[in-house]
């Protein structure tokens, strides 16, 4: 430390009156000394460098400030006052490295900067390893599209209930954000349902396809709940005759996939629903809602849970569309791909939920 101490006398006058290039060289030189010895410095040493650098660096040209910020940003015992100064600079080339990486920057300072600075500063913060609920509250409130998407996709970000509610509202006008938020495992089920309620069907399907197997179950449950509210039939169908037919098949040992396929291919809706209900254990009213809905996903889920082969699933899809509608080959292939990708364990969890809900 004997090298740095003689720099203190007359330092202010030198900074104010000295040549800018020499001031920049001095600030870089002191920063070099700190970087080289930081691992072995005690608190009093760091405090001395903090006093020196906070008096010089703000008066230094932009390139030097940016260089110093880049070099000390990730150091665990970097001078705290200097770090705070750099983080609050308007120029993102100076503030950015510190906002992205500094472990010294206090949470309170981050929140304050997030409230005061622009989108570049917020975007830099989204690269930090962790984002607290207090910080994401501000980011969600003030961030633009790119900032919000990056924050929602951040595995280390945590959101308060208020923050998540605001995020869900923002997602109503952004399909990409909807898919990103919907894949978060910490999103409460209530808000997942609200998120899906505010999205279009193609976005919901995309979310289901992209979610990991564990998350697919929650997405499917939310979609099913929304369907149940929307798709209650005006008049409940009478399945009495169909159920008698299925019971006879069961007693004869002929209630199997082949029988189900025959009903579906013949467009015998009531018998198909009754057979699906008997084989899956899902109450017949619930199967009727799923079959009569405007999406194929619930049918794929129940089919996967009971292990149906694709030709049978295809016939169920065609039954839902009706004999007068011939789907495009590309649409059928897309449905087949989704069915093959669907995890049996995920489908079984969803079907178990449907059984429990209907029984309750």
N, C-alpha and C positions, 0 to 999 in steps of 0.2 A: 503493500500500500504506500510505500514511500515515494513511488513514482507519481501517484495521482495527487497526493496531498499538496505539493507545491503549485499545482494548477489553480488552486482556489484564490490566492491573492491577485487582485486586478482582473479577475476573470470577466466580471460584468462589463468593465470598460473595453476589454478586448473584443467581446462579443458585439457590443454596440458599435464600435469604431473600426473593427478589424475587417480585412478583406473577406468577402463571403466565401471564397474558395478555401481560405485558411481556416475560417470558422467551421466549414464543412469537414475539412481534414481533421481538425481538432475533435469534433464530435464523433467522427468515425474512429479516431484513435482511442478515445475513451471507451467507446462501445466495444472496440477490439479487446481492450484490457479486460472489460467485464466478461465478454463471451469466453475468453481464454481461461479465466479463473473462476467462473461462476460455480462450478461444481464444488469448489473448496471454500467458497466465501461464507462467512458468518453473517448474521443479521446486520451487525454494525457496518460491515463492508458494503453490503447491498444498499444500506441507507446513504452511505457516502456517495456511491455511484448515482443513486437516485437524485441527490442534491445537485451533483455536477451536471448530469444529463438533462434534468428538467430545466436548468438555467440556460442550457446551450441549444438543445435540439429544437425547441419551438422557433428559434431565430435562424435555423439552418435552412438552406434551400430544399425544395421539395424532393429532389432525387436522393439527397442524403437522408432525409427523414424516412422516406420509403424504404431505403436500404437498411437503416437501423431497425425499423419496425419488422422487416422480414427476418432479420437475423436474431432478434431477441424474442420474437413472438411466442415460440414454443418452450422457452426456458422456464423451468418450474419456479425459480427464485428471481425472476426478472424484477427490476425496480418497479414497484407498484404504482407510484405516482406517475412515472413516465409512461407506463403502460396505459394508465387512464387518460393521459393527455393524447397519446397516439390514437387510441380508440375513438376519441371524440372529434378527431379531425374531420373536416368536411370532405377532403380528398380521399377517395376509397383506396388509392394506391398506398396510402399511409395507414388508414384505419383498418383496411381489409385483413391483412395478415394477423393483426392482434385480435380482431373480432372472430376470426376463424379458429385460431389455435391457442390463444393465451389461457393457461390455467390460472393465471394470477388475477385476471379480470373478474371482479366481484359480480355476483348475480344482480345486485341492486344497480350497478353501473350498466350492465347489459340492458336491463329493463328501461332505465332512463334513456339510454342511447336509442333503443328501439322506438321510444315515444317521440324522440326529437329528430332523428335523421331519416334519410330517404330510402328508396327501394334497394339501392346498392348495398347499403349497410345492413338492411334486413336480410338480403340474400346471402351476404357473407356470414351472418350469424347461423344460417341454416346448415353451414358446414361444420359447426361445433359438434363434438361427440354426443353431447346431451343438451336437450332444450327443456327447461322446467315449465310447469304449467303457468307460472306467472309471466314468463317470457312469451310462451306461445299465445297466451291471451292477447297480448299486444300485437304480436305478429299477425294473428288471424284478423284482428280489427283493422290493421293498417296496411297489410301486405297486398301487393298486386297479384295477378294470376300466377306468375312464375314463382314468386315467394311462397304463396299458399300451397301450390302443388309440391314444391320441394319440402316444405314443412310437414305436410300430410304424409309424404313418403318416407320421412325420416324415422328410422327404427328407434332412435334414441330420444325422440320427442315425446313428451307427456302433455296431456291436455286436461284441463278442468272440465267440469260439466258445462259451464258457460262457454268455454272455448270450443268444445265439441259441438254444442248447439249452434254456435256461430259458423263453424266449419260446415255443418250439414246444410245450413241456409245458403252458404256460398256455393255449395255443390249443386244446388238446384238448377243453376245456370251453367254448369260445367260438367260434362259427362266424364272427362278424364279425371277430374277431382272426385266425382262420385265413385268411380272404380277404385281410385287410390284409397279413399277414406273407408270404403266398404271392406277392403282387405285387412284393415287394422284389427287385430285380435282384441284390443282393449276398448273398442267402440261398444258402448252398452247396447243391448238388444233393442231397447226402446228407440234409440237414435238410429240404429241400423234400419229399423222398420220405417222411420220417418225419412231417412235417406232414400230408401227404395221407393217410397210413396211419391217422392218428388222427382223421380227419374222416369225416363221412357223405357219401354220394354226392351229395346235393343241394348241399352246400357245395362239393364239388369242381367240380361243373358251374358253379356260380356264379363260382368263382374263374377258371375257364377263360374264361368269357364276359366277365369284367371286366378280365382282364389285357391289357396292350398286346401287339401282335403278337409282339414279340421274346420276351416272357415266356411267351406261350402255348405256344411250342415246348418250353420247359423243363417247364411244367406237364404238357403232353401226354406227354412222355417219362417223367416220374415216374409218371403214371397208367398208362402202358403197362407199365412195369416192375412195378408192383404187380399189374396184371392178369395178367402172365405168370407171376408166382409163384402167384397164386390160381387161375388158370383153366386150368392144365395138364390136358388131358383124361385121364381114367383110362385110356382106350384110344384109341390114335391111329387116326384114320379112314384107310381105304384110298381114296386118290384116283386109283388107277391107271387105272380105266376113264374117269373124268372127264378126266384129263389126256390120254388118247388122243383124246377128243372135241375137246378144246380144240386139240390139236396139228393135227388134221384141219382145223378151222376156220382155224387160222393159215396152214396151207399153201395153203388155198383163198383166202386173203385176206379171210376173213369174220369174223375175230376183232375185233370192235369193240363199241361201246357198245350197239348194237341187239341183238347176240347176248347180251350180259350182261343186258340188260333182259328179254329173253325167258326166260332161265334163272330170273331172280329172280321174275318174275311167275308162272312155272309151279312155284315152290317147289322147284326142283331145286338143292338146297343144294351138293352136291359140285361140280357143273358151275359154279355161281356162284363158289364159292371158287377153283376152278382158273382160271377166267377172270380174276377179280380179281388173282390172283397173277401170271398171265402178262402182264397189261396194266400192272400197277404195278411189277413186278420184285421184290416182297416175297415171300420164300419161302412156300410154300403152308401150312406148319405155323403160321407167324406169322399169316397171314390167317385161318386156321381159328380160332385163339385169339381174334383180334379180333372175328370174326363171332359166336363162341359166348359172348362175355363178357356182362356184365350192363349195359353202357353203350353208348350209340350213338356217343359221341364218336370212338372210333378209326375207325369206319366212315365217319363224316363226314370225318375227316381224310384217309383214303386216297382217298375219292371226290373231294374237292376237289383233291388233289394230281394226279390224272389227269384232272381237268376234266369230271367227269360232270355231266349236267343233273339238275335236281331230280326229275323223274319217275323216273329210274333210281335215284337215292338213296332216294326214297320206297319203291320196290319192295324195295330192300335192307333197309330198316328193317322193312318188313312181313314179309319172309322171316325175319328174325331172330326176330320175335315168333311166327311160325307161323300156319298158316291158320285155327286155331281162335280166335285172339285178334284182336279188332277194336279198335284204339286210338281214343281220343276225338279229335275233330277239333282240339281245343285243344292236345293233346299233339303231334299231327303238325305243327300250325302252329308250335309252339315249336321243334321240331326243324328245320323249314324255316328259321325265322329264324336259328337258330344256324348253319346251313349257309351261308346267304347272308352272314353276318357274318364267317365264317372266312376268313382271309387265305390266298390260294394259296401265297404264299412261306413262310408259317408251316407250312402243311400239307406242302409239299415238303421242308422241313428235317426235320420229324418223320419222314416216310416214308424219307428218306435215312438217318436214324439207325436206323430199323427194319431196313433192308436191311443196313447195316454190322454191326449187332449180330448178326443171324441168320447172316450170313456168317462172322463171327468165331466 
